[in-house]
């Protein structure tokens, strides 16, 4: 990523870190989405087809709502992973909470190191919890009772 962006004067800093993290997050999201849609019960697809739903209606009203918990698990995994990865991105000039960790290591200052580690960990936990709440809101009520 850095060699390509360095042609445009953006080889180090915030932009390559964000692009790398964006690309890095695609695997768990795409894999979970594919798995979730493929694992929708074929009988439910047939029932939707039987009542006259178009392909788009089946996808929007049956398959995506049923796939939401698995899809959101991929999103949650990707976001929490990327919070940790962005802490490391401080080493290419991206800044952020990783700066405390980097300075703590460089200056052998355990207070800065612990501050950075706790801040990154707390951020990951809070974001994961927030996405869990969003997942529960987006999941159809019938699936929540079954789980």
N, CA, C and O atoms as a GROMACS GRO file, in nm:
protein
  588
    1UNK      N    1   0.083  -0.118   0.000
    1UNK     CA    2   0.000   0.000   0.000
    1UNK      C    3   0.088   0.125   0.000
    1UNK      O    4   0.061   0.221  -0.073
    2UNK      N    5   0.191   0.123   0.082
    2UNK     CA    6   0.276   0.242   0.093
    2UNK      C    7   0.346   0.275  -0.038
    2UNK      O    8   0.354   0.393  -0.073
    3UNK      N    9   0.400   0.175  -0.113
    3UNK     CA   10   0.465   0.211  -0.239
    3UNK      C   11   0.369   0.273  -0.342
    3UNK      O   12   0.407   0.365  -0.414
    4UNK      N   13   0.248   0.224  -0.348
    4UNK     CA   14   0.151   0.278  -0.443
    4UNK      C   15   0.113   0.421  -0.405
    4UNK      O   16   0.111   0.510  -0.491
    5UNK      N   17   0.085   0.444  -0.279
    5UNK     CA   18   0.045   0.577  -0.235
    5UNK      C   19   0.160   0.677  -0.232
    5UNK      O   20   0.138   0.798  -0.237
    6UNK      N   21   0.283   0.627  -0.224
    6UNK     CA   22   0.397   0.720  -0.223
    6UNK      C   23   0.413   0.789  -0.358
    6UNK      O   24   0.474   0.896  -0.365
    7UNK      N   25   0.358   0.731  -0.464
    7UNK     CA   26   0.360   0.797  -0.594
    7UNK      C   27   0.280   0.926  -0.592
    7UNK      O   28   0.305   1.017  -0.670
    8UNK      N   29   0.182   0.934  -0.501
    8UNK     CA   30   0.097   1.052  -0.488
    8UNK      C   31   0.133   1.135  -0.365
    8UNK      O   32   0.058   1.225  -0.326
    9UNK      N   33   0.246   1.106  -0.305
    9UNK     CA   34   0.288   1.181  -0.188
    9UNK      C   35   0.215   1.143  -0.061
    9UNK      O   36   0.213   1.221   0.035
   10UNK      N   37   0.154   1.026  -0.056
   10UNK     CA   38   0.076   0.982   0.060
   10UNK      C   39   0.126   0.848   0.114
   10UNK      O   40   0.046   0.770   0.166
   11UNK      N   41   0.255   0.818   0.102
   11UNK     CA   42   0.308   0.687   0.139
   11UNK      C   43   0.309   0.660   0.288
   11UNK      O   44   0.306   0.544   0.329
   12UNK      N   45   0.313   0.762   0.369
   12UNK     CA   46   0.318   0.745   0.514
   12UNK      C   47   0.213   0.837   0.574
   12UNK      O   48   0.194   0.950   0.530
   13UNK      N   49   0.145   0.786   0.677
   13UNK     CA   50   0.048   0.870   0.746
   13UNK      C   51  -0.087   0.805   0.760
   13UNK      O   52  -0.102   0.683   0.754
   14UNK      N   53  -0.185   0.890   0.779
   14UNK     CA   54  -0.321   0.846   0.809
   14UNK      C   55  -0.388   0.774   0.691
   14UNK      O   56  -0.449   0.669   0.711
   15UNK      N   57  -0.376   0.828   0.570
   15UNK     CA   58  -0.446   0.773   0.454
   15UNK      C   59  -0.408   0.628   0.424
   15UNK      O   60  -0.498   0.546   0.409
   16UNK      N   61  -0.279   0.591   0.414
   16UNK     CA   62  -0.248   0.450   0.386
   16UNK      C   63  -0.294   0.357   0.499
   16UNK      O   64  -0.331   0.242   0.473
   17UNK      N   65  -0.293   0.405   0.621
   17UNK     CA   66  -0.339   0.322   0.733
   17UNK      C   67  -0.489   0.295   0.721
   17UNK      O   68  -0.533   0.182   0.741
   18UNK      N   69  -0.566   0.397   0.688
   18UNK     CA   70  -0.710   0.379   0.675
   18UNK      C   71  -0.743   0.288   0.557
   18UNK      O   72  -0.831   0.203   0.568
   19UNK      N   73  -0.675   0.307   0.446
   19UNK     CA   74  -0.700   0.221   0.329
   19UNK      C   75  -0.664   0.076   0.360
   19UNK      O   76  -0.739  -0.014   0.325
   20UNK      N   77  -0.551   0.054   0.425
   20UNK     CA   78  -0.510  -0.081   0.460
   20UNK      C   79  -0.611  -0.147   0.555
   20UNK      O   80  -0.645  -0.264   0.538
   21UNK      N   81  -0.658  -0.073   0.653
   21UNK     CA   82  -0.755  -0.127   0.747
   21UNK      C   83  -0.888  -0.155   0.678
   21UNK      O   84  -0.953  -0.255   0.707
   22UNK      N   85  -0.928  -0.068   0.588
   22UNK     CA   86  -1.051  -0.090   0.512
   22UNK      C   87  -1.041  -0.219   0.431
   22UNK      O   88  -1.135  -0.299   0.430
   23UNK      N   89  -0.930  -0.239   0.364
   23UNK     CA   90  -0.912  -0.362   0.286
   23UNK      C   91  -0.903  -0.484   0.376
   23UNK      O   92  -0.955  -0.591   0.343
   24UNK      N   93  -0.837  -0.469   0.488
   24UNK     CA   94  -0.819  -0.579   0.584
   24UNK      C   95  -0.952  -0.625   0.643
   24UNK      O   96  -0.969  -0.742   0.676
   25UNK      N   97  -1.045  -0.533   0.655
   25UNK     CA   98  -1.173  -0.566   0.717
   25UNK      C   99  -1.269  -0.637   0.623
   25UNK      O  100  -1.370  -0.691   0.668
   26UNK      N  101  -1.240  -0.639   0.496
   26UNK     CA  102  -1.334  -0.696   0.400
   26UNK      C  103  -1.352  -0.846   0.414
   26UNK      O  104  -1.462  -0.896   0.395
   27UNK      N  105  -1.246  -0.919   0.446
   27UNK     CA  106  -1.255  -1.066   0.452
   27UNK      C  107  -1.360  -1.115   0.552
   27UNK      O  108  -1.448  -1.190   0.511
   28UNK      N  109  -1.356  -1.077   0.679
   28UNK     CA  110  -1.458  -1.129   0.770
   28UNK      C  111  -1.599  -1.083   0.735
   28UNK      O  112  -1.695  -1.157   0.756
   29UNK      N  113  -1.612  -0.963   0.684
   29UNK     CA  114  -1.746  -0.914   0.650
   29UNK      C  115  -1.802  -0.989   0.530
   29UNK      O  116  -1.916  -1.037   0.534
   30UNK      N  117  -1.725  -1.001   0.424
   30UNK     CA  118  -1.772  -1.071   0.304
   30UNK      C  119  -1.795  -1.218   0.332
   30UNK      O  120  -1.895  -1.275   0.289
   31UNK      N  121  -1.702  -1.282   0.404
   31UNK     CA  122  -1.716  -1.425   0.433
   31UNK      C  123  -1.842  -1.451   0.516
   31UNK      O  124  -1.917  -1.544   0.487
   32UNK      N  125  -1.865  -1.372   0.619
   32UNK     CA  126  -1.984  -1.394   0.702
   32UNK      C  127  -2.112  -1.362   0.627
   32UNK      O  128  -2.213  -1.430   0.646
   33UNK      N  129  -2.111  -1.260   0.542
   33UNK     CA  130  -2.230  -1.228   0.464
   33UNK      C  131  -2.263  -1.342   0.368
   33UNK      O  132  -2.378  -1.383   0.358
   34UNK      N  133  -2.163  -1.392   0.299
   34UNK     CA  134  -2.183  -1.504   0.206
   34UNK      C  135  -2.236  -1.627   0.280
   34UNK      O  136  -2.332  -1.691   0.235
   35UNK      N  137  -2.174  -1.659   0.392
   35UNK     CA  138  -2.218  -1.774   0.470
   35UNK      C  139  -2.359  -1.756   0.521
   35UNK      O  140  -2.439  -1.850   0.518
   36UNK      N  141  -2.391  -1.637   0.568
   36UNK     CA  142  -2.524  -1.611   0.624
   36UNK      C  143  -2.633  -1.624   0.518
   36UNK      O  144  -2.736  -1.687   0.542
   37UNK      N  145  -2.611  -1.567   0.401
   37UNK     CA  146  -2.712  -1.574   0.295
   37UNK      C  147  -2.726  -1.718   0.244
   37UNK      O  148  -2.837  -1.763   0.216
   38UNK      N  149  -2.615  -1.788   0.232
   38UNK     CA  150  -2.621  -1.927   0.184
   38UNK      C  151  -2.687  -2.021   0.283
   38UNK      O  152  -2.742  -2.124   0.242
   39UNK      N  153  -2.684  -1.990   0.410
   39UNK     CA  154  -2.740  -2.079   0.511
   39UNK      C  155  -2.886  -2.050   0.546
   39UNK      O  156  -2.940  -2.108   0.640
   40UNK      N  157  -2.949  -1.960   0.473
   40UNK     CA  158  -3.092  -1.938   0.494
   40UNK      C  159  -3.165  -2.065   0.450
   40UNK      O  160  -3.136  -2.121   0.344
   41UNK      N  161  -3.258  -2.108   0.530
   41UNK     CA  162  -3.332  -2.231   0.504
   41UNK      C  163  -3.398  -2.226   0.366
   41UNK      O  164  -3.474  -2.134   0.337
   42UNK      N  165  -3.368  -2.325   0.279
   42UNK     CA  166  -3.429  -2.328   0.146
   42UNK      C  167  -3.581  -2.332   0.149
   42UNK      O  168  -3.646  -2.283   0.057
   43UNK      N  169  -3.639  -2.389   0.253
   43UNK     CA  170  -3.785  -2.394   0.265
   43UNK      C  171  -3.842  -2.253   0.280
   43UNK      O  172  -3.950  -2.224   0.230
   44UNK      N  173  -3.770  -2.166   0.349
   44UNK     CA  174  -3.815  -2.027   0.364
   44UNK      C  175  -3.806  -1.953   0.231
   44UNK      O  176  -3.892  -1.870   0.200
   45UNK      N  177  -3.702  -1.982   0.154
   45UNK     CA  178  -3.692  -1.922   0.020
   45UNK      C  179  -3.808  -1.966  -0.067
   45UNK      O  180  -3.869  -1.886  -0.138
   46UNK      N  181  -3.838  -2.095  -0.061
   46UNK     CA  182  -3.949  -2.149  -0.141
   46UNK      C  183  -4.083  -2.091  -0.097
   46UNK      O  184  -4.170  -2.063  -0.179
   47UNK      N  185  -4.099  -2.073   0.032
   47UNK     CA  186  -4.223  -2.015   0.083
   47UNK      C  187  -4.238  -1.871   0.033
   47UNK      O  188  -4.348  -1.830  -0.007
   48UNK      N  189  -4.130  -1.797   0.035
   48UNK     CA  190  -4.134  -1.659  -0.014
   48UNK      C  191  -4.164  -1.657  -0.164
   48UNK      O  192  -4.240  -1.573  -0.212
   49UNK      N  193  -4.104  -1.750  -0.235
   49UNK     CA  194  -4.131  -1.760  -0.378
   49UNK      C  195  -4.277  -1.799  -0.402
   49UNK      O  196  -4.341  -1.751  -0.495
   50UNK      N  197  -4.327  -1.887  -0.316
   50UNK     CA  198  -4.464  -1.937  -0.328
   50UNK      C  199  -4.570  -1.830  -0.306
   50UNK      O  200  -4.679  -1.838  -0.361
   51UNK      N  201  -4.538  -1.730  -0.225
   51UNK     CA  202  -4.637  -1.623  -0.204
   51UNK      C  203  -4.618  -1.509  -0.303
   51UNK      O  204  -4.681  -1.404  -0.292
   52UNK      N  205  -4.530  -1.530  -0.401
   52UNK     CA  206  -4.517  -1.436  -0.511
   52UNK      C  207  -4.415  -1.326  -0.494
   52UNK      O  208  -4.422  -1.226  -0.564
   53UNK      N  209  -4.320  -1.342  -0.403
   53UNK     CA  210  -4.217  -1.240  -0.387
   53UNK      C  211  -4.118  -1.244  -0.503
   53UNK      O  212  -4.084  -1.352  -0.553
   54UNK      N  213  -4.074  -1.127  -0.544
   54UNK     CA  214  -3.969  -1.120  -0.646
   54UNK      C  215  -3.836  -1.154  -0.579
   54UNK      O  216  -3.828  -1.167  -0.457
   55UNK      N  217  -3.732  -1.169  -0.660
   55UNK     CA  218  -3.600  -1.201  -0.605
   55UNK      C  219  -3.553  -1.092  -0.508
   55UNK      O  220  -3.500  -1.123  -0.401
   56UNK      N  221  -3.573  -0.967  -0.545
   56UNK     CA  222  -3.532  -0.857  -0.458
   56UNK      C  223  -3.613  -0.856  -0.328
   56UNK      O  224  -3.558  -0.833  -0.221
   57UNK      N  225  -3.743  -0.881  -0.337
   57UNK     CA  226  -3.827  -0.885  -0.216
   57UNK      C  227  -3.784  -0.999  -0.124
   57UNK      O  228  -3.779  -0.982  -0.002
   58UNK      N  229  -3.752  -1.115  -0.182
   58UNK     CA  230  -3.705  -1.228  -0.100
   58UNK      C  231  -3.577  -1.192  -0.028
   58UNK      O  232  -3.559  -1.220   0.090
   59UNK      N  233  -3.488  -1.128  -0.102
   59UNK     CA  234  -3.360  -1.089  -0.042
   59UNK      C  235  -3.382  -0.988   0.070
   59UNK      O  236  -3.326  -1.002   0.179
   60UNK      N  237  -3.462  -0.884   0.044
   60UNK     CA  238  -3.480  -0.775   0.140
   60UNK      C  239  -3.568  -0.814   0.258
   60UNK      O  240  -3.544  -0.768   0.370
   61UNK      N  241  -3.669  -0.896   0.236
   61UNK     CA  242  -3.766  -0.925   0.342
   61UNK      C  243  -3.748  -1.059   0.412
   61UNK      O  244  -3.802  -1.080   0.520
   62UNK      N  245  -3.672  -1.149   0.350
   62UNK     CA  246  -3.655  -1.282   0.410
   62UNK      C  247  -3.508  -1.311   0.439
   62UNK      O  248  -3.470  -1.335   0.554
   63UNK      N  249  -3.425  -1.309   0.335
   63UNK     CA  250  -3.288  -1.356   0.350
   63UNK      C  251  -3.201  -1.264   0.434
   63UNK      O  252  -3.132  -1.310   0.524
   64UNK      N  253  -3.202  -1.134   0.406
   64UNK     CA  254  -3.117  -1.042   0.483
   64UNK      C  255  -3.159  -1.035   0.630
   64UNK      O  256  -3.072  -1.040   0.717
   65UNK      N  257  -3.289  -1.023   0.663
   65UNK     CA  258  -3.323  -1.024   0.806
   65UNK      C  259  -3.282  -1.152   0.877
   65UNK      O  260  -3.240  -1.148   0.993
   66UNK      N  261  -3.293  -1.267   0.810
   66UNK     CA  262  -3.252  -1.392   0.873
   66UNK      C  263  -3.100  -1.404   0.884
   66UNK      O  264  -3.049  -1.472   0.973
   67UNK      N  265  -3.029  -1.338   0.795
   67UNK     CA  266  -2.883  -1.346   0.793
   67UNK      C  267  -2.816  -1.240   0.882
   67UNK      O  268  -2.695  -1.242   0.900
   68UNK      N  269  -2.894  -1.149   0.935
   68UNK     CA  270  -2.839  -1.036   1.011
   68UNK      C  271  -2.746  -1.077   1.126
   68UNK      O  272  -2.638  -1.018   1.138
   69UNK      N  273  -2.781  -1.174   1.210
   69UNK     CA  274  -2.689  -1.206   1.321
   69UNK      C  275  -2.551  -1.252   1.274
   69UNK      O  276  -2.450  -1.214   1.334
   70UNK      N  277  -2.546  -1.333   1.170
   70UNK     CA  278  -2.416  -1.382   1.121
   70UNK      C  279  -2.341  -1.271   1.050
   70UNK      O  280  -2.219  -1.257   1.066
   71UNK      N  281  -2.412  -1.191   0.972
   71UNK     CA  282  -2.350  -1.078   0.903
   71UNK      C  283  -2.290  -0.980   1.005
   71UNK      O  284  -2.176  -0.936   0.990
   72UNK      N  285  -2.368  -0.946   1.106
   72UNK     CA  286  -2.321  -0.851   1.207
   72UNK      C  287  -2.205  -0.907   1.288
   72UNK      O  288  -2.121  -0.831   1.336
   73UNK      N  289  -2.200  -1.038   1.305
   73UNK     CA  290  -2.084  -1.098   1.373
   73UNK      C  291  -1.957  -1.070   1.295
   73UNK      O  292  -1.852  -1.044   1.354
   74UNK      N  293  -1.965  -1.075   1.162
   74UNK     CA  294  -1.850  -1.042   1.079
   74UNK      C  295  -1.812  -0.896   1.091
   74UNK      O  296  -1.693  -0.863   1.096
   75UNK      N  297  -1.910  -0.809   1.096
   75UNK     CA  298  -1.883  -0.666   1.112
   75UNK      C  299  -1.818  -0.640   1.247
   75UNK      O  300  -1.719  -0.566   1.257
   76UNK      N  301  -1.873  -0.700   1.351
   76UNK     CA  302  -1.817  -0.680   1.485
   76UNK      C  303  -1.672  -0.730   1.492
   76UNK      O  304  -1.586  -0.664   1.549
   77UNK      N  305  -1.647  -0.847   1.434
   77UNK     CA  306  -1.511  -0.901   1.432
   77UNK      C  307  -1.416  -0.808   1.359
   77UNK      O  308  -1.307  -0.779   1.407
   78UNK      N  309  -1.458  -0.760   1.243
   78UNK     CA  310  -1.373  -0.672   1.164
   78UNK      C  311  -1.344  -0.541   1.237
   78UNK      O  312  -1.230  -0.494   1.236
   79UNK      N  313  -1.445  -0.483   1.299
   79UNK     CA  314  -1.425  -0.354   1.366
   79UNK      C  315  -1.331  -0.369   1.486
   79UNK      O  316  -1.242  -0.286   1.505
   80UNK      N  317  -1.350  -0.472   1.564
   80UNK     CA  318  -1.263  -0.492   1.681
   80UNK      C  319  -1.119  -0.522   1.638
   80UNK      O  320  -1.024  -0.472   1.698
   81UNK      N  321  -1.103  -0.603   1.533
   81UNK     CA  322  -0.968  -0.629   1.480
   81UNK      C  323  -0.903  -0.500   1.434
   81UNK      O  324  -0.785  -0.475   1.459
   82UNK      N  325  -0.981  -0.417   1.365
   82UNK     CA  326  -0.924  -0.295   1.308
   82UNK      C  327  -0.889  -0.191   1.413
   82UNK      O  328  -0.799  -0.109   1.392
   83UNK      N  329  -0.957  -0.192   1.525
   83UNK     CA  330  -0.919  -0.101   1.633
   83UNK      C  331  -0.778  -0.138   1.682
   83UNK      O  332  -0.696  -0.050   1.707
   84UNK      N  333  -0.753  -0.267   1.695
   84UNK     CA  334  -0.619  -0.311   1.734
   84UNK      C  335  -0.514  -0.282   1.628
   84UNK      O  336  -0.402  -0.241   1.661
   85UNK      N  337  -0.549  -0.302   1.503
   85UNK     CA  338  -0.455  -0.276   1.394
   85UNK      C  339  -0.423  -0.127   1.384
   85UNK      O  340  -0.308  -0.090   1.357
   86UNK      N  341  -0.522  -0.042   1.404
   86UNK     CA  342  -0.496   0.101   1.397
   86UNK      C  343  -0.405   0.149   1.510
   86UNK      O  344  -0.338   0.251   1.496
   87UNK      N  345  -0.402   0.076   1.620
   87UNK     CA  346  -0.307   0.112   1.726
   87UNK      C  347  -0.164   0.090   1.678
   87UNK      O  348  -0.073   0.163   1.718
   88UNK      N  349  -0.144  -0.009   1.593
   88UNK     CA  350  -0.011  -0.036   1.538
   88UNK      C  351   0.022   0.064   1.426
   88UNK      O  352   0.140   0.089   1.399
   89UNK      N  353  -0.080   0.120   1.363
   89UNK     CA  354  -0.058   0.211   1.250
   89UNK      C  355   0.012   0.340   1.291
   89UNK      O  356   0.051   0.418   1.205
   90UNK      N  357   0.027   0.362   1.418
   90UNK     CA  358   0.100   0.481   1.463
   90UNK      C  359   0.245   0.475   1.415
   90UNK      O  360   0.311   0.579   1.402
   91UNK      N  361   0.295   0.355   1.388
   91UNK     CA  362   0.433   0.339   1.344
   91UNK      C  363   0.454   0.384   1.200
   91UNK      O  364   0.568   0.398   1.156
   92UNK      N  365   0.346   0.408   1.124
   92UNK     CA  366   0.361   0.465   0.991
   92UNK      C  367   0.306   0.607   0.988
   92UNK      O  368   0.272   0.660   0.882
   93UNK      N  369   0.298   0.668   1.104
   93UNK     CA  370   0.261   0.808   1.113
   93UNK      C  371   0.112   0.835   1.115
   93UNK      O  372   0.070   0.947   1.086
   94UNK      N  373   0.031   0.735   1.150
   94UNK     CA  374  -0.114   0.754   1.151
   94UNK      C  375  -0.163   0.819   1.279
   94UNK      O  376  -0.275   0.870   1.282
   95UNK      N  377  -0.084   0.819   1.383
   95UNK     CA  378  -0.125   0.880   1.510
   95UNK      C  379  -0.227   0.795   1.583
   95UNK      O  380  -0.229   0.673   1.566
   96UNK      N  381  -0.309   0.858   1.663
   96UNK     CA  382  -0.413   0.786   1.735
   96UNK      C  383  -0.367   0.737   1.871
   96UNK      O  384  -0.264   0.779   1.923
   97UNK      N  385  -0.446   0.645   1.927
   97UNK     CA  386  -0.416   0.593   2.060
   97UNK      C  387  -0.288   0.510   2.065
   97UNK      O  388  -0.230   0.491   2.172
   98UNK      N  389  -0.246   0.460   1.950
   98UNK     CA  390  -0.122   0.384   1.945
   98UNK      C  391   0.000   0.467   1.978
   98UNK      O  392   0.106   0.414   2.010
   99UNK      N  393  -0.016   0.599   1.970
   99UNK     CA  394   0.096   0.688   2.005
   99UNK      C  395   0.136   0.670   2.150
   99UNK      O  396   0.255   0.672   2.183
  100UNK      N  397   0.038   0.654   2.239
  100UNK     CA  398   0.070   0.630   2.380
  100UNK      C  399   0.150   0.501   2.396
  100UNK      O  400   0.247   0.497   2.472
  101UNK      N  401   0.109   0.398   2.327
  101UNK     CA  402   0.178   0.268   2.335
  101UNK      C  403   0.319   0.282   2.281
  101UNK      O  404   0.414   0.234   2.343
  102UNK      N  405   0.333   0.346   2.166
  102UNK     CA  406   0.465   0.364   2.104
  102UNK      C  407   0.558   0.446   2.194
  102UNK      O  408   0.674   0.408   2.214
  103UNK      N  409   0.508   0.556   2.246
  103UNK     CA  410   0.590   0.638   2.336
  103UNK      C  411   0.624   0.563   2.463
  103UNK      O  412   0.736   0.573   2.514
  104UNK      N  413   0.529   0.487   2.515
  104UNK     CA  414   0.555   0.409   2.636
  104UNK      C  415   0.665   0.307   2.615
  104UNK      O  416   0.747   0.284   2.704
  105UNK      N  417   0.667   0.246   2.498
  105UNK     CA  418   0.773   0.149   2.468
  105UNK      C  419   0.906   0.221   2.448
  105UNK      O  420   1.008   0.180   2.504
  106UNK      N  421   0.905   0.327   2.369
  106UNK     CA  422   1.028   0.399   2.338
  106UNK      C  423   1.092   0.461   2.462
  106UNK      O  424   1.213   0.454   2.480
  107UNK      N  425   1.009   0.522   2.546
  107UNK     CA  426   1.060   0.594   2.662
  107UNK      C  427   1.061   0.508   2.788
  107UNK      O  428   1.088   0.557   2.898
  108UNK      N  429   1.031   0.379   2.772
  108UNK     CA  430   1.016   0.286   2.885
  108UNK      C  431   0.933   0.347   2.998
  108UNK      O  432   0.970   0.345   3.115
  109UNK      N  433   0.820   0.402   2.957
  109UNK     CA  434   0.727   0.464   3.051
  109UNK      C  435   0.603   0.375   3.061
  109UNK      O  436   0.517   0.380   2.973
  110UNK      N  437   0.593   0.295   3.166
  110UNK     CA  438   0.480   0.204   3.176
  110UNK      C  439   0.345   0.275   3.188
  110UNK      O  440   0.242   0.220   3.150
  111UNK      N  441   0.345   0.397   3.240
  111UNK     CA  442   0.218   0.470   3.252
  111UNK      C  443   0.158   0.500   3.115
  111UNK      O  444   0.038   0.480   3.094
  112UNK      N  445   0.240   0.546   3.020
  112UNK     CA  446   0.190   0.574   2.886
  112UNK      C  447   0.150   0.445   2.815
  112UNK      O  448   0.049   0.440   2.745
  113UNK      N  449   0.229   0.342   2.834
  113UNK     CA  450   0.200   0.213   2.772
  113UNK      C  451   0.067   0.158   2.821
  113UNK      O  452  -0.016   0.113   2.741
  114UNK      N  453   0.046   0.160   2.951
  114UNK     CA  454  -0.078   0.109   3.009
  114UNK      C  455  -0.196   0.198   2.970
  114UNK      O  456  -0.306   0.149   2.943
  115UNK      N  457  -0.173   0.330   2.967
  115UNK     CA  458  -0.280   0.422   2.926
  115UNK      C  459  -0.325   0.391   2.784
  115UNK      O  460  -0.445   0.382   2.757
  116UNK      N  461  -0.231   0.374   2.694
  116UNK     CA  462  -0.265   0.343   2.554
  116UNK      C  463  -0.333   0.208   2.541
  116UNK      O  464  -0.432   0.195   2.469
  117UNK      N  465  -0.280   0.108   2.609
  117UNK     CA  466  -0.337  -0.027   2.601
  117UNK      C  467  -0.479  -0.030   2.658
  117UNK      O  468  -0.569  -0.091   2.599
  118UNK      N  469  -0.500   0.037   2.771
  118UNK     CA  470  -0.634   0.041   2.830
  118UNK      C  471  -0.732   0.119   2.742
  118UNK      O  472  -0.848   0.081   2.727
  119UNK      N  473  -0.684   0.229   2.684
  119UNK     CA  474  -0.772   0.309   2.598
  119UNK      C  475  -0.814   0.231   2.475
  119UNK      O  476  -0.931   0.233   2.438
  120UNK      N  477  -0.720   0.163   2.412
  120UNK     CA  478  -0.752   0.083   2.293
  120UNK      C  479  -0.846  -0.032   2.331
  120UNK      O  480  -0.941  -0.060   2.259
  121UNK      N  481  -0.818  -0.096   2.442
  121UNK     CA  482  -0.903  -0.208   2.487
  121UNK      C  483  -1.043  -0.160   2.522
  121UNK      O  484  -1.142  -0.223   2.483
  122UNK      N  485  -1.052  -0.051   2.593
  122UNK     CA  486  -1.183   0.003   2.629
  122UNK      C  487  -1.262   0.045   2.505
  122UNK      O  488  -1.382   0.021   2.497
  123UNK      N  489  -1.195   0.108   2.411
  123UNK     CA  490  -1.260   0.147   2.286
  123UNK      C  491  -1.314   0.024   2.213
  123UNK      O  492  -1.427   0.026   2.165
  124UNK      N  493  -1.235  -0.082   2.204
  124UNK     CA  494  -1.279  -0.204   2.137
  124UNK      C  495  -1.400  -0.265   2.207
  124UNK      O  496  -1.493  -0.311   2.141
  125UNK      N  497  -1.400  -0.266   2.339
  125UNK     CA  498  -1.512  -0.324   2.414
  125UNK      C  499  -1.638  -0.241   2.396
  125UNK      O  500  -1.746  -0.296   2.375
  126UNK      N  501  -1.625  -0.109   2.404
  126UNK     CA  502  -1.742  -0.022   2.391
  126UNK      C  503  -1.801  -0.032   2.250
  126UNK      O  504  -1.923  -0.041   2.234
  127UNK      N  505  -1.716  -0.031   2.149
  127UNK     CA  506  -1.765  -0.041   2.011
  127UNK      C  507  -1.830  -0.178   1.987
  127UNK      O  508  -1.934  -0.186   1.922
  128UNK      N  509  -1.769  -0.284   2.039
  128UNK     CA  510  -1.827  -0.418   2.023
  128UNK      C  511  -1.965  -0.425   2.089
  128UNK      O  512  -2.058  -0.482   2.033
  129UNK      N  513  -1.976  -0.369   2.207
  129UNK     CA  514  -2.106  -0.369   2.276
  129UNK      C  515  -2.209  -0.287   2.198
  129UNK      O  516  -2.325  -0.328   2.186
  130UNK      N  517  -2.168  -0.173   2.146
  130UNK     CA  518  -2.258  -0.091   2.066
  130UNK      C  519  -2.306  -0.164   1.941
  130UNK      O  520  -2.424  -0.157   1.906
  131UNK      N  521  -2.215  -0.234   1.875
  131UNK     CA  522  -2.254  -0.311   1.757
  131UNK      C  523  -2.342  -0.430   1.794
  131UNK      O  524  -2.428  -0.469   1.715
  132UNK      N  525  -2.322  -0.487   1.911
  132UNK     CA  526  -2.409  -0.595   1.958
  132UNK      C  527  -2.552  -0.543   1.977
  132UNK      O  528  -2.648  -0.609   1.939
  133UNK      N  529  -2.563  -0.425   2.035
  133UNK     CA  530  -2.697  -0.365   2.052
  133UNK      C  531  -2.762  -0.337   1.917
  133UNK      O  532  -2.882  -0.360   1.899
  134UNK      N  533  -2.683  -0.287   1.822
  134UNK     CA  534  -2.735  -0.263   1.687
  134UNK      C  535  -2.779  -0.394   1.623
  134UNK      O  536  -2.883  -0.399   1.557
  135UNK      N  537  -2.700  -0.498   1.642
  135UNK     CA  538  -2.735  -0.630   1.588
  135UNK      C  539  -2.869  -0.678   1.644
  135UNK      O  540  -2.952  -0.730   1.571
  136UNK      N  541  -2.889  -0.660   1.772
  136UNK     CA  542  -3.015  -0.703   1.834
  136UNK      C  543  -3.133  -0.622   1.784
  136UNK      O  544  -3.244  -0.674   1.773
  137UNK      N  545  -3.111  -0.494   1.752
  137UNK     CA  546  -3.219  -0.412   1.696
  137UNK      C  547  -3.254  -0.454   1.555
  137UNK      O  548  -3.371  -0.451   1.515
  138UNK      N  549  -3.153  -0.492   1.479
  138UNK     CA  550  -3.175  -0.528   1.339
  138UNK      C  551  -3.226  -0.670   1.320
  138UNK      O  552  -3.284  -0.702   1.216
  139UNK      N  553  -3.205  -0.755   1.420
  139UNK     CA  554  -3.248  -0.894   1.410
  139UNK      C  555  -3.397  -0.904   1.433
  139UNK      O  556  -3.449  -0.844   1.527
  140UNK      N  557  -3.467  -0.979   1.347
  140UNK     CA  558  -3.612  -0.995   1.366
  140UNK      C  559  -3.645  -1.053   1.504
  140UNK      O  560  -3.572  -1.139   1.554
  141UNK      N  561  -3.754  -1.007   1.566
  141UNK     CA  562  -3.789  -1.052   1.702
  141UNK      C  563  -3.802  -1.203   1.714
  141UNK      O  564  -3.765  -1.258   1.818
  142UNK      N  565  -3.851  -1.271   1.614
  142UNK     CA  566  -3.866  -1.416   1.620
  142UNK      C  567  -3.734  -1.488   1.633
  142UNK      O  568  -3.726  -1.593   1.696
  143UNK      N  569  -3.628  -1.434   1.573
  143UNK     CA  570  -3.496  -1.494   1.583
  143UNK      C  571  -3.432  -1.469   1.720
  143UNK      O  572  -3.357  -1.552   1.770
  144UNK      N  573  -3.463  -1.354   1.780
  144UNK     CA  574  -3.407  -1.323   1.912
  144UNK      C  575  -3.461  -1.418   2.017
  144UNK      O  576  -3.388  -1.459   2.107
  145UNK      N  577  -3.589  -1.454   2.007
  145UNK     CA  578  -3.649  -1.544   2.106
  145UNK      C  579  -3.596  -1.685   2.089
  145UNK      O  580  -3.584  -1.758   2.187
  146UNK      N  581  -3.562  -1.724   1.965
  146UNK     CA  582  -3.513  -1.859   1.940
  146UNK      C  583  -3.369  -1.876   1.987
  146UNK      O  584  -3.327  -1.987   2.019
  147UNK      N  585  -3.293  -1.766   1.991
  147UNK     CA  586  -3.152  -1.776   2.025
  147UNK      C  587  -3.128  -1.790   2.172
  147UNK      O  588  -3.012  -1.799   2.215
   0.00000   0.00000   0.00000
